[in-house]
Amino acid sequence: MDSDNSQPDTGEPLRRRSLTDEVYDNLSGKIIAGKYTSGDWLRQEDISTLLGVSQTPVREALDRLVATGLAERVPYRGVRVPILEIKEIVDAFLLRLLLEANAAHRAAGLVRPEEIEALTALVEQTASLMNLEDMANLRKLNKQFHTSIVEAARNGLLNKLYEMTTNAFPDWMLYEYMFRHPELLQSSLVRELNEHKAIIDALASHNARNASLEVANHIKNQWNDLKSILEIPDQLVQDCEAQINTNFPIG
């Protein structure tokens, strides 16, 4: 009898999530959900005990939280949820607006079809994330969406500056706010989805001006939400918006 040398079809290889991923998602989800608030300390030992894991994945997860701006490291004290000065947030907003709008302008002439497909796929993934428990994953996908636009501009220094800026711009506060005000959730997410689609359309048509305008409009809408949430003083709001109109006169 002839032996059957055929190999069984095992499909795609399984991908195992690391403990670091699990701890990171747990902590980031709690920050976004408001279970950890601004100034709360993220004690490595306490988290390790609470989650029943060793301190190594906790330490790595905390490093990742710091890198993404969801936490800050205080020398000789540890890691905590950031305490951001209002002026820092305003400065980060202005710089993000300038950097990302200009990146979109440049990317419109350089973006490749496969990059448009990747952006579209990201937006399609976010379309189904409309519940409070989806917020951590939504934030991750949104960050990937915006970072991909900047990367399409193909400027390494711009990438670095943008990463530093977005880490200081607390978009996670928007998601934390929606946890506390679920009545705003659907309308905010639908608006965000439509704005992302408009950005993709402008990039796909290689319309540099429209790409820049759509990105700027999207970020300015985030600013309008954030300034209400944080109750930024009127004078600081006026100064910020005067700089927008003076230095970057867009629609």
C-alpha positions as CSV (number, residue, x, y, z in Angstrom):
1,M,0.0,0.0,0.0
2,D,1.3,3.4,-0.9
3,S,2.0,5.6,2.0
4,D,0.2,9.0,2.2
5,N,3.0,11.6,2.4
6,S,0.6,14.5,2.1
7,Q,0.8,17.0,5.0
8,P,-2.4,18.2,6.7
9,D,-3.6,21.7,6.1
10,T,-3.1,23.4,9.4
11,G,-4.2,26.8,8.1
12,E,-2.6,30.1,9.4
13,P,-0.1,29.8,12.2
14,L,-1.5,30.6,15.6
15,R,-0.5,33.9,17.1
16,R,-0.2,33.9,20.9
17,R,-0.6,37.1,22.7
18,S,2.2,37.8,25.2
19,L,1.7,38.5,28.8
20,T,3.0,42.0,28.2
21,D,0.3,42.6,25.6
22,E,-2.3,41.3,28.1
23,V,-1.1,43.5,30.9
24,Y,-0.8,46.6,28.6
25,D,-4.3,46.1,27.3
26,N,-5.6,45.7,30.9
27,L,-3.9,48.9,32.2
28,S,-4.6,51.0,29.1
29,G,-8.3,50.0,29.2
30,K,-8.5,51.0,32.9
31,I,-6.9,54.4,32.2
32,I,-9.3,55.1,29.3
33,A,-12.2,53.9,31.4
34,G,-11.2,56.3,34.2
35,K,-10.5,53.5,36.7
36,Y,-7.0,55.0,36.9
37,T,-7.2,58.8,36.8
38,S,-4.7,61.6,36.4
39,G,-2.0,61.4,39.1
40,D,-2.7,57.8,40.1
41,W,0.5,55.7,40.6
42,L,0.9,52.5,38.7
43,R,2.8,50.4,41.2
44,Q,4.6,47.5,39.5
45,E,4.5,45.2,42.6
46,D,0.8,45.9,43.2
47,I,-0.2,45.3,39.6
48,S,1.8,42.1,39.5
49,T,0.0,40.8,42.5
50,L,-3.4,41.9,41.3
51,L,-3.0,40.3,37.9
52,G,-1.2,37.2,39.1
53,V,1.8,37.6,36.8
54,S,5.5,38.2,37.3
55,Q,6.9,41.7,37.4
56,T,8.7,41.4,34.1
57,P,5.6,41.7,31.8
58,V,4.3,44.4,34.1
59,R,7.5,46.4,33.8
60,E,7.4,46.0,30.0
61,A,3.8,47.1,29.9
62,L,4.5,50.1,32.0
63,D,7.4,51.0,29.6
64,R,4.9,50.8,26.7
65,L,2.4,53.0,28.5
66,V,5.0,55.6,29.0
67,A,6.1,55.4,25.3
68,T,2.5,55.9,24.2
69,G,1.8,58.8,26.5
70,L,-0.8,57.0,28.7
71,A,1.6,57.2,31.6
72,E,4.7,59.2,32.7
73,R,7.8,58.1,34.6
74,V,8.8,60.3,37.6
75,P,12.4,59.8,38.5
76,Y,13.0,58.0,41.8
77,R,9.2,57.6,42.3
78,G,7.7,55.4,39.6
79,V,5.1,55.5,36.9
80,R,1.8,57.3,37.1
81,V,-1.1,58.4,34.9
82,P,0.1,61.8,33.5
83,I,-0.6,65.1,35.2
84,L,-0.6,67.4,32.2
85,E,-0.6,71.2,32.5
86,I,-3.3,72.9,30.4
87,K,-0.6,74.9,28.6
88,E,1.2,71.7,27.6
89,I,-2.0,70.3,26.1
90,V,-2.7,73.4,24.1
91,D,0.9,73.5,22.8
92,A,0.7,69.9,21.9
93,F,-2.6,70.5,20.0
94,L,-1.1,73.3,18.0
95,L,2.0,71.4,17.1
96,R,0.0,68.3,16.2
97,L,-2.3,70.3,13.9
98,L,0.7,71.8,12.1
99,L,2.6,68.6,11.8
100,E,-0.2,66.2,10.7
101,A,-1.9,68.7,8.3
102,N,1.4,69.3,6.6
103,A,2.2,65.6,6.6
104,A,-1.2,64.9,4.9
105,H,-0.4,67.6,2.3
106,R,2.9,65.9,1.5
107,A,1.5,62.3,1.7
108,A,-1.2,63.1,-0.9
109,G,1.5,63.2,-3.6
110,L,3.4,60.1,-2.3
111,V,0.9,57.7,-0.9
112,R,0.8,54.3,-2.5
113,P,-2.3,52.2,-3.4
114,E,-1.4,49.6,-0.7
115,E,-1.2,52.4,1.9
116,I,-4.7,53.6,0.9
117,E,-5.9,50.0,1.2
118,A,-4.3,49.7,4.7
119,L,-5.9,53.0,5.9
120,T,-9.3,51.8,4.5
121,A,-8.9,48.5,6.4
122,L,-8.2,50.3,9.6
123,V,-11.3,52.5,9.2
124,E,-13.4,49.4,8.4
125,Q,-12.2,47.8,11.7
126,T,-13.2,50.9,13.7
127,A,-16.7,51.0,12.1
128,S,-17.8,48.1,14.3
129,L,-16.3,49.5,17.5
130,M,-19.2,51.4,18.8
131,N,-19.5,50.2,22.4
132,L,-17.8,51.4,25.6
133,E,-15.8,48.2,26.0
134,D,-14.3,48.8,22.5
135,M,-12.6,52.1,23.5
136,A,-9.2,50.7,24.2
137,N,-9.0,48.9,20.9
138,L,-10.5,51.9,19.1
139,R,-7.8,54.3,20.5
140,K,-5.1,51.9,19.3
141,L,-6.5,51.7,15.8
142,N,-7.0,55.5,15.6
143,K,-3.4,56.1,16.6
144,Q,-2.3,53.6,13.9
145,F,-4.5,55.4,11.4
146,H,-2.9,58.9,12.1
147,T,0.6,57.5,12.4
148,S,0.2,55.8,9.0
149,I,-0.7,59.1,7.4
150,V,2.4,60.8,8.7
151,E,4.6,57.8,7.7
152,A,3.2,58.1,4.1
153,A,4.9,61.5,4.0
154,R,8.2,59.7,4.1
155,N,10.1,62.0,6.4
156,G,11.9,60.4,9.3
157,L,12.3,63.5,11.3
158,L,8.6,64.4,10.9
159,N,7.8,60.9,12.2
160,K,9.8,61.5,15.3
161,L,8.4,64.9,16.0
162,Y,4.9,63.7,15.5
163,E,5.3,60.8,17.9
164,M,6.6,63.1,20.6
165,T,3.8,65.5,20.0
166,T,1.0,63.0,20.0
167,N,2.3,61.5,23.3
168,A,1.7,64.9,24.9
169,F,-1.8,65.3,23.3
170,P,-4.2,63.5,25.6
171,D,-6.7,62.1,23.1
172,W,-7.3,59.2,25.7
173,M,-9.1,61.8,27.8
174,L,-11.8,61.9,25.1
175,Y,-12.4,58.2,25.4
176,E,-12.4,58.4,29.1
177,Y,-15.0,61.2,28.9
178,M,-17.2,59.0,26.7
179,F,-17.1,56.3,29.4
180,R,-18.7,58.8,31.7
181,H,-21.1,60.2,29.2
182,P,-22.2,57.3,27.0
183,E,-25.0,59.4,25.5
184,L,-22.4,61.1,23.5
185,L,-20.7,57.9,22.3
186,Q,-22.6,57.1,19.1
187,S,-22.6,60.6,17.6
188,S,-18.9,61.2,18.4
189,L,-17.8,57.9,16.8
190,V,-20.0,58.3,13.7
191,R,-18.5,61.8,13.2
192,E,-15.0,60.5,13.7
193,L,-15.6,57.6,11.2
194,N,-16.9,60.0,8.5
195,E,-13.9,62.3,9.0
196,H,-11.5,59.5,8.6
197,K,-13.2,58.4,5.4
198,A,-13.0,62.0,4.0
199,I,-9.3,62.0,4.8
200,I,-8.8,58.8,2.9
201,D,-10.8,60.0,-0.1
202,A,-8.6,63.2,-0.3
203,L,-5.4,61.1,-0.1
204,A,-6.6,58.6,-2.7
205,S,-7.4,61.4,-5.1
206,H,-3.9,62.9,-4.5
207,N,-5.5,66.2,-3.6
208,A,-3.0,67.7,-1.3
209,R,-5.0,70.8,-0.3
210,N,-8.1,68.7,0.6
211,A,-6.1,66.1,2.5
212,S,-4.5,68.9,4.6
213,L,-7.9,70.5,5.2
214,E,-9.7,67.3,6.1
215,V,-7.0,66.3,8.6
216,A,-7.0,69.8,10.1
217,N,-10.8,69.8,10.4
218,H,-10.7,66.4,12.2
219,I,-8.0,67.5,14.7
220,K,-9.8,70.8,15.3
221,N,-13.0,68.9,16.1
222,Q,-11.0,66.9,18.7
223,W,-9.8,70.2,20.1
224,N,-13.4,71.5,20.4
225,D,-14.3,68.3,22.4
226,L,-11.2,68.5,24.5
227,K,-11.4,72.1,25.5
228,S,-14.9,71.5,26.7
229,I,-13.9,68.5,28.7
230,L,-10.9,70.1,30.3
231,E,-12.7,73.5,30.8
232,I,-9.7,75.4,29.4
233,P,-9.7,79.0,30.4
234,D,-11.3,81.3,27.8
235,Q,-8.2,83.5,27.4
236,L,-6.0,80.4,26.6
237,V,-8.6,79.2,24.2
238,Q,-8.7,82.5,22.4
239,D,-4.9,82.7,22.3
240,C,-4.7,79.2,20.8
241,E,-7.3,79.8,18.2
242,A,-5.7,83.1,17.2
243,Q,-2.5,81.2,16.6
244,I,-4.4,78.7,14.4
245,N,-5.9,81.5,12.3
246,T,-2.7,83.5,12.1
247,N,-0.1,80.7,11.5
248,F,-2.3,78.1,9.7
249,P,-5.3,79.8,8.1
250,I,-7.4,76.9,7.1
251,G,-11.1,76.1,7.0
